[in-house]
């Protein structure tokens, strides 16, 4: 890698047209769309003074959930509300603007994994539901460096801080 600039050549073909360009546009739209879903969902929770995760965690977890003993414990931890509300807002903003995409995709996937675990057993599927599809989409966005395209990760990656500490690039993409 050395001093090479970040490249999205794996997303865009040589001519800059065709399936590569279309795939790049689709991935950027996917990143922004996922970001919006997280941002808006979190914002509605932040703006609702009565919102709390405890209602769901104590009353809506399906019977037979393999983690049934965990959810009532989490329902009594006020930090859970803050982490869900602001975690969704901040990961959403990061995905929308393409900043720290891998970091934000990781935490968004973690939230989706916990939401999925709380919804077991699934009503309309064996193991895969919308939470799992979100995780798959977030993994794709994170692994393909989509934050460097129409996002701030390319700019962040060229800063002196990241050049001095190249391992920070693992948070970008």
Backbone bond lengths (Angstrom), bond angles and torsions (degrees), N, CA, C in turn:
res aa  C-N    CA-C-N  psi(-1)  N-CA   C-N-CA  omega(-1)  CA-C   N-CA-C  phi
1 X - - - 1.449 - - 1.517 110.35 -
2 X 1.313 119.28 -51.82 1.450 122.66 176.81 1.511 113.13 54.50
3 X 1.345 115.68 -128.97 1.462 120.24 -176.82 1.518 112.48 -99.69
4 X 1.323 117.30 17.90 1.457 120.56 -179.90 1.519 110.80 -65.47
5 X 1.326 114.97 145.96 1.461 120.88 175.15 1.524 107.94 -73.76
6 X 1.344 117.07 153.57 1.465 119.33 176.89 1.518 109.90 -58.69
7 X 1.292 116.39 140.64 1.452 120.78 -177.55 1.510 110.27 -125.76
8 X 1.294 114.33 144.28 1.461 119.23 174.41 1.520 109.06 -112.16
9 X 1.339 116.74 25.65 1.456 120.66 -176.58 1.523 111.85 -59.14
10 X 1.320 116.86 -26.16 1.457 117.73 178.17 1.528 111.26 -71.67
11 X 1.353 117.14 -13.68 1.452 120.45 177.99 1.527 112.48 -100.79
12 X 1.338 117.28 -30.71 1.459 121.38 -175.83 1.517 108.78 -113.65
13 X 1.349 117.13 131.40 1.456 119.10 -179.85 1.530 110.71 -74.85
14 X 1.340 116.56 173.05 1.469 123.01 -174.26 1.532 113.13 -53.74
15 X 1.315 117.88 -42.50 1.465 120.83 -175.67 1.525 112.56 -78.01
16 X 1.317 117.47 -13.37 1.462 120.57 -177.30 1.515 112.38 79.73
17 X 1.321 117.14 8.00 1.465 121.40 179.22 1.526 108.69 -130.63
18 X 1.300 116.15 -178.93 1.454 120.42 176.20 1.513 112.72 81.68
19 X 1.332 115.98 -158.29 1.465 120.02 -174.85 1.524 113.44 -58.73
20 X 1.334 118.85 -32.66 1.459 120.45 179.78 1.513 111.91 -60.94
21 X 1.315 117.34 -47.70 1.459 121.46 -179.03 1.530 109.98 -67.42
22 X 1.308 116.63 -41.89 1.462 120.67 178.88 1.528 110.73 -62.42
23 X 1.332 116.52 -42.03 1.465 120.42 178.53 1.525 110.46 -64.03
24 X 1.332 117.04 -39.15 1.461 120.83 179.32 1.516 110.66 -62.74
25 X 1.321 116.32 -47.15 1.469 120.41 179.33 1.522 109.90 -61.90
26 X 1.322 117.28 -43.24 1.464 120.85 -179.64 1.526 111.22 -62.34
27 X 1.328 117.09 -40.45 1.468 120.16 -179.93 1.520 112.23 -69.44
28 X 1.326 117.45 -37.24 1.467 120.17 176.59 1.527 109.54 -65.68
29 X 1.325 116.81 -43.75 1.468 120.38 177.81 1.527 110.06 -62.55
30 X 1.326 117.38 -40.29 1.470 121.12 176.99 1.522 110.47 -61.73
31 X 1.341 117.69 -45.51 1.469 121.50 179.19 1.524 110.84 -59.40
32 X 1.317 116.97 -47.24 1.465 121.46 -178.90 1.535 110.25 -66.73
33 X 1.323 116.75 -41.51 1.466 120.40 178.82 1.519 112.48 -63.16
34 X 1.328 116.77 -44.81 1.466 119.85 176.45 1.524 110.28 -61.92
35 X 1.323 115.63 -42.45 1.458 119.51 178.20 1.515 112.02 -58.99
36 X 1.337 116.03 -43.20 1.462 119.68 -179.60 1.530 111.26 -62.46
37 X 1.325 116.27 -42.13 1.469 120.12 -179.94 1.531 110.08 -58.84
38 X 1.332 116.75 -46.37 1.465 120.06 179.93 1.523 111.11 -67.90
39 X 1.324 116.77 -46.19 1.456 120.73 -178.58 1.532 111.23 -59.23
40 X 1.320 117.39 -50.77 1.461 120.95 -175.97 1.530 111.26 -65.97
41 X 1.328 115.99 -42.21 1.466 119.37 179.19 1.524 110.59 -62.33
42 X 1.324 116.72 -42.73 1.462 120.09 178.31 1.516 112.13 -67.51
43 X 1.329 116.67 -41.67 1.464 120.42 -178.49 1.524 111.58 -62.76
44 X 1.332 117.52 -40.84 1.466 119.41 178.41 1.526 110.90 -63.10
45 X 1.329 116.60 -32.64 1.471 120.26 177.61 1.529 110.73 -72.53
46 X 1.333 116.97 -42.25 1.468 121.12 179.80 1.529 110.37 -63.05
47 X 1.332 117.04 -40.53 1.466 121.09 -175.40 1.523 113.83 -80.30
48 X 1.319 117.01 -11.74 1.470 120.88 179.10 1.531 108.44 -95.85
49 X 1.345 117.26 105.43 1.479 119.31 -176.41 1.529 113.06 -63.90
50 X 1.319 117.45 -17.97 1.460 120.35 -179.45 1.532 113.16 -94.05
51 X 1.346 117.78 -4.95 1.458 119.16 -176.50 1.517 111.11 -70.92
52 X 1.313 114.20 136.68 1.460 121.68 172.51 1.524 108.13 -152.99
53 X 1.301 115.81 147.64 1.460 120.60 177.68 1.518 111.51 -74.14
54 X 1.320 116.98 -17.23 1.465 119.80 -173.79 1.524 112.27 -63.61
55 X 1.324 118.22 -33.07 1.463 119.91 178.24 1.516 111.97 -59.14
56 X 1.323 115.95 -46.33 1.465 120.20 177.74 1.524 110.52 -67.75
57 X 1.306 115.92 -47.39 1.459 120.02 -173.33 1.527 113.09 -65.15
58 X 1.322 117.49 -27.98 1.469 119.51 -179.68 1.526 113.32 -96.95
59 X 1.340 117.55 -20.63 1.466 118.67 -173.03 1.522 116.24 -122.85
60 X 1.335 118.74 -21.85 1.460 119.20 -170.73 1.527 114.43 -110.81
61 X 1.307 118.51 -4.91 1.462 120.35 177.72 1.529 107.58 -67.21
62 X 1.333 117.61 129.46 1.469 120.26 -175.82 1.532 113.04 -62.56
63 X 1.324 114.44 149.23 1.466 119.79 172.99 1.522 108.58 -59.89
64 X 1.301 116.50 142.70 1.457 120.86 179.48 1.518 113.72 85.78
65 X 1.322 117.68 6.84 1.464 120.31 178.93 1.526 109.03 -63.48
66 X 1.345 117.66 128.16 1.462 119.81 -176.66 1.532 113.82 -67.01
67 X 1.320 117.43 -15.01 1.464 121.62 179.58 1.528 111.19 -112.27
68 X 1.323 116.60 26.22 1.467 122.49 -172.95 1.531 113.43 -53.60
69 X 1.300 118.56 -33.28 1.466 120.59 -178.59 1.534 112.23 -73.05
70 X 1.320 117.65 -22.51 1.466 121.37 -176.96 1.526 113.05 -77.07
71 X 1.318 118.05 -40.27 1.467 121.01 -170.84 1.530 113.74 -63.99
72 X 1.336 120.67 -42.60 1.465 118.99 176.78 1.532 112.98 -63.20
73 X 1.325 116.90 -31.44 1.467 120.16 176.94 1.525 109.39 -65.49
74 X 1.337 116.85 -47.36 1.467 121.04 179.32 1.525 111.83 -65.38
75 X 1.324 116.98 -29.60 1.463 120.48 -179.97 1.518 111.99 -62.68
76 X 1.309 117.18 -24.10 1.468 121.85 -178.43 1.532 113.28 -97.86
77 X 1.330 116.77 12.49 1.467 121.45 179.55 1.533 107.48 -109.42
78 X 1.327 118.04 105.69 1.470 120.61 -177.60 1.525 113.87 -57.56
79 X 1.322 117.62 -28.59 1.459 121.08 179.57 1.534 111.56 -61.82
80 X 1.315 117.69 -27.04 1.468 121.11 179.34 1.525 110.22 -60.25
81 X 1.329 117.31 -43.22 1.464 120.34 178.58 1.523 111.22 -59.88
82 X 1.313 116.70 -46.58 1.467 121.73 -179.41 1.526 110.58 -63.00
83 X 1.327 116.65 -43.95 1.460 120.15 -179.33 1.525 111.72 -64.32
84 X 1.315 117.83 -40.86 1.465 120.40 178.74 1.527 109.80 -67.73
85 X 1.326 117.74 -52.09 1.463 121.51 -176.90 1.526 111.61 -58.61
86 X 1.328 116.15 -59.48 1.461 120.28 -174.50 1.514 112.05 -77.38
87 X 1.314 117.61 -27.97 1.465 119.93 174.33 1.516 110.60 -61.48
88 X 1.319 116.67 -43.19 1.466 120.26 179.17 1.527 111.18 -68.07
89 X 1.328 116.91 -43.41 1.469 120.08 179.65 1.529 110.13 -61.24
90 X 1.329 116.97 -50.74 1.464 120.41 -173.93 1.524 113.15 -70.85
91 X 1.331 117.71 -39.89 1.462 118.15 176.32 1.521 109.58 -65.89
92 X 1.314 116.98 -35.85 1.458 120.36 177.51 1.514 112.20 -62.69
93 X 1.319 116.89 -47.07 1.472 120.70 178.82 1.531 110.04 -60.95
94 X 1.320 116.65 -45.70 1.465 120.22 179.62 1.511 112.49 -58.82
95 X 1.324 117.17 -42.01 1.465 120.14 178.62 1.526 111.31 -69.34
96 X 1.313 117.56 -41.03 1.470 120.67 -179.74 1.522 111.14 -60.01
97 X 1.329 116.77 -48.12 1.469 119.81 -176.18 1.526 112.30 -88.30
98 X 1.316 118.16 -4.43 1.456 121.46 177.73 1.515 113.48 71.92
99 X 1.328 116.84 39.61 1.463 121.78 179.74 1.524 110.13 -116.03
100 X 1.320 115.82 130.75 1.472 121.58 -178.60 1.528 110.26 52.48
101 X 1.314 115.89 46.88 1.466 121.10 -172.29 1.523 111.94 -60.56
102 X 1.319 117.91 -44.64 1.475 118.26 -179.74 1.524 111.31 -63.82
103 X 1.321 116.73 -43.69 1.465 121.84 177.64 1.524 110.06 -58.33
104 X 1.321 116.89 -50.12 1.465 121.08 -178.44 1.518 112.18 -67.41
105 X 1.329 117.49 -38.72 1.465 120.12 178.16 1.529 110.62 -65.16
106 X 1.330 117.04 -36.93 1.465 120.16 176.88 1.521 110.64 -60.28
107 X 1.347 116.76 -50.57 1.462 119.31 -176.84 1.525 112.20 -70.52
108 X 1.314 117.13 -34.47 1.471 119.32 175.08 1.528 109.63 -64.21
109 X 1.322 117.28 -40.91 1.468 121.11 177.09 1.523 111.22 -64.74
110 X 1.321 116.95 -39.15 1.468 120.54 177.17 1.531 110.25 -60.98
111 X 1.339 116.57 -44.14 1.470 119.09 177.64 1.523 110.48 -61.49
112 X 1.338 116.90 -43.92 1.466 120.44 179.59 1.527 111.09 -62.66
113 X 1.326 116.62 -37.20 1.463 119.99 178.18 1.527 111.09 -64.24
114 X 1.333 116.79 -42.25 1.468 118.57 178.39 1.525 111.11 -69.06
115 X 1.341 117.52 -37.73 1.471 119.86 177.42 1.528 109.77 -64.13
116 X 1.332 116.33 -40.64 1.468 121.12 178.13 1.529 109.69 -62.36
117 X 1.338 116.60 -46.83 1.468 120.17 -178.75 1.525 111.31 -61.15
118 X 1.335 116.44 -33.66 1.464 118.76 -179.79 1.526 111.96 -75.82
119 X 1.323 116.89 -15.24 1.470 119.51 -178.43 1.524 112.97 -98.20
120 X 1.319 117.27 2.92 1.464 120.60 178.50 1.518 110.82 -74.60
121 X 1.305 120.48 148.90 1.458 126.17 -10.54 1.524 110.81 -70.54
122 X 1.326 115.57 145.21 1.456 120.62 -176.46 1.519 111.25 -68.41
123 X 1.314 114.69 140.50 1.463 120.19 179.70 1.523 111.33 -77.65
124 X 1.336 116.47 -37.43 1.466 120.65 -173.88 1.521 112.55 -124.74
125 X 1.295 116.76 49.61 1.458 119.73 178.03 1.509 109.98 170.28
126 X 1.318 114.92 163.60 1.454 118.98 179.73 1.533 110.39 -81.86
127 X 1.335 117.49 -58.61 1.458 121.40 178.19 1.522 112.37 -130.74
128 X 1.324 117.11 -22.50 1.463 121.29 -172.86 1.519 110.07 -102.81
129 X 1.339 114.64 126.95 1.459 121.39 171.18 1.521 107.46 -136.99
130 X 1.318 117.84 -167.49 1.465 120.17 -176.37 1.528 112.26 -62.26
131 X 1.326 118.27 -31.11 1.465 120.56 178.45 1.529 111.11 -61.31
132 X 1.317 116.65 -42.08 1.462 121.67 179.81 1.528 110.06 -68.04
133 X 1.323 117.66 -39.02 1.468 120.86 177.69 1.521 110.10 -63.50
134 X 1.328 117.84 -40.40 1.476 120.60 174.94 1.526 110.26 -58.96
135 X 1.319 117.72 -44.58 1.463 121.34 -179.82 1.524 110.48 -61.09
136 X 1.313 117.19 -43.31 1.467 121.33 178.80 1.533 110.19 -62.33
137 X 1.326 117.04 -46.21 1.473 120.83 179.75 1.530 111.00 -63.88
138 X 1.314 117.44 -43.16 1.473 121.27 179.03 1.524 111.26 -64.24
139 X 1.322 117.36 -37.31 1.462 121.18 177.56 1.521 110.62 -63.98
140 X 1.321 116.79 -41.33 1.461 120.66 177.24 1.513 112.07 -63.32
141 X 1.317 116.35 -46.56 1.472 121.27 179.56 1.530 109.88 -60.28
142 X 1.326 117.28 -43.73 1.469 121.46 -178.13 1.520 111.79 -68.40
143 X 1.312 117.06 -41.13 1.465 119.46 -173.12 1.520 113.41 -78.24
144 X 1.320 118.31 -20.01 1.463 120.81 -176.11 1.525 114.26 -97.54
145 X 1.307 117.99 4.92 1.463 120.13 176.18 1.509 114.29 68.94
146 X 1.316 117.74 34.56 1.457 121.99 -174.93 1.528 112.76 -70.59
147 X 1.321 118.16 -17.79 1.458 120.41 176.94 1.520 112.92 -70.59
148 X 1.324 116.21 -16.75 1.467 120.16 178.61 1.523 111.59 -82.34
149 X 1.319 116.89 -12.95 1.458 121.85 179.86 1.519 107.44 -105.98
150 X 1.312 117.52 120.75 1.468 122.24 -179.20 1.529 110.72 51.40
151 X 1.320 115.72 41.21 1.450 121.61 178.98 1.513 110.49 -152.73
152 X 1.309 115.93 173.79 1.459 121.46 -175.45 1.529 114.46 -85.53
153 X 1.323 119.23 -9.37 1.460 119.48 -176.68 1.529 112.99 -61.83
154 X 1.326 117.84 -36.26 1.461 120.34 176.43 1.517 111.67 -63.10
155 X 1.326 116.61 -39.55 1.467 121.65 178.11 1.522 109.88 -68.46
156 X 1.318 116.48 -45.88 1.462 120.89 -179.72 1.528 110.24 -61.10
157 X 1.327 115.76 -39.53 1.459 119.86 -178.13 1.528 112.66 -64.65
158 X 1.319 117.34 -25.27 1.466 120.32 -179.18 1.536 113.00 -89.53
159 X 1.331 118.08 2.95 1.466 120.39 179.73 1.523 110.89 -74.39
160 X 1.312 115.43 158.69 1.466 120.15 179.71 1.538 110.98 -64.90
161 X 1.313 117.67 -32.49 1.466 120.50 178.45 1.526 110.99 -59.52
162 X 1.320 116.53 -48.20 1.467 120.47 -179.26 1.526 110.20 -70.06
163 X 1.316 117.29 -34.41 1.467 119.49 177.10 1.532 110.98 -65.82
164 X 1.328 117.03 -36.45 1.467 120.85 177.29 1.530 111.69 -73.41
165 X 1.315 115.90 -31.26 1.475 121.85 -178.16 1.531 108.54 -126.68
166 X 1.335 117.52 76.58 1.471 120.85 -173.31 1.531 114.82 -60.75
167 X 1.309 117.05 -20.01 1.477 118.37 178.87 1.526 111.87 -66.12
168 X 1.316 117.47 -19.14 1.470 121.00 176.29 1.518 111.39 -61.83
169 X 1.341 116.97 -22.02 1.473 119.85 178.83 1.522 111.74 -59.52
170 X 1.320 116.37 -25.08 1.470 118.90 179.59 1.526 112.27 -65.12
171 X 1.322 117.97 -19.96 1.465 121.72 177.29 1.523 111.24 -85.44
172 X 1.316 116.17 -16.78 1.461 121.89 -175.67 1.528 109.54 -96.25
173 X 1.291 114.76 167.35 1.462 118.55 175.74 1.443 108.95 138.62
